Amino acid sequence: MTELNEDSVVTLDFFARDEEEQQDFLRQTWCNECMEMDLGMKNPIEYSTPDRVWIEGECVKCSSKVITEIVEEEE
């Protein structure tokens, strides 16, 4: 994995997204500590680089860091 230049990481406003989209991203998670999916995420922060967009937050069950990468689908 390549090192990220911290200058290239931009913090986005997760809450500017549509409410339904927010809820989907907050529900559809994977926790590496609990080894379970869809436990949920709290305290989301959205980031982007020129190559990707992702949301970091905390697992609702164990509070470990969870990351959801957002893949923009071309229509």
C-alpha positions in Angstrom: 0.0 0.0 0.0 1.3 3.4 -0.8 1.8 6.1 1.8 -0.8 8.9 1.7 0.5 12.4 1.6 -1.5 14.0 4.3 -1.7 17.2 2.3 -3.7 15.4 -0.4 -6.4 14.2 2.1 -9.4 16.4 2.2 -12.1 16.2 4.9 -15.6 16.3 3.4 -19.0 17.0 5.1 -20.6 13.6 5.5 -23.8 15.2 6.7 -24.2 17.1 3.4 -25.1 13.8 1.8 -28.8 12.8 1.4 -30.2 11.4 4.6 -31.0 8.0 3.1 -27.5 7.7 1.7 -26.0 8.6 5.1 -28.1 5.9 6.8 -27.0 3.3 4.2 -23.3 4.1 4.8 -23.7 4.1 8.6 -25.5 0.7 8.5 -23.5 -1.2 5.9 -20.2 -1.7 7.8 -17.6 -4.4 8.5 -15.8 -4.5 11.9 -12.4 -6.2 11.9 -12.6 -6.5 15.7 -16.1 -8.0 16.0 -15.7 -9.9 12.7 -19.3 -9.0 11.9 -21.0 -7.0 9.2 -23.7 -4.3 9.5 -23.2 -3.5 13.2 -23.3 0.2 12.4 -21.0 3.2 12.6 -21.0 6.2 14.9 -19.0 9.5 14.7 -18.5 9.3 10.9 -15.9 11.5 9.2 -15.6 11.5 5.4 -12.3 11.9 3.6 -11.1 12.0 0.0 -8.0 12.0 -2.0 -7.8 12.3 -5.8 -8.1 8.5 -6.0 -10.7 7.5 -3.4 -13.4 8.6 -0.9 -13.9 6.9 2.4 -15.7 7.2 5.7 -14.0 6.5 9.1 -16.0 6.0 12.2 -16.4 3.8 15.3 -18.2 0.4 15.5 -21.5 0.8 17.3 -20.8 -2.5 19.2 -17.1 -2.2 20.2 -16.0 1.3 19.3 -13.1 0.1 17.2 -12.3 2.1 14.1 -14.2 1.1 11.0 -13.7 2.3 7.4 -16.1 2.2 4.5 -14.7 3.0 1.1 -17.1 4.6 -1.2 -17.1 3.4 -4.8 -18.8 5.9 -7.2 -20.6 3.9 -9.9 -20.6 5.2 -13.4 -24.1 5.4 -15.0 
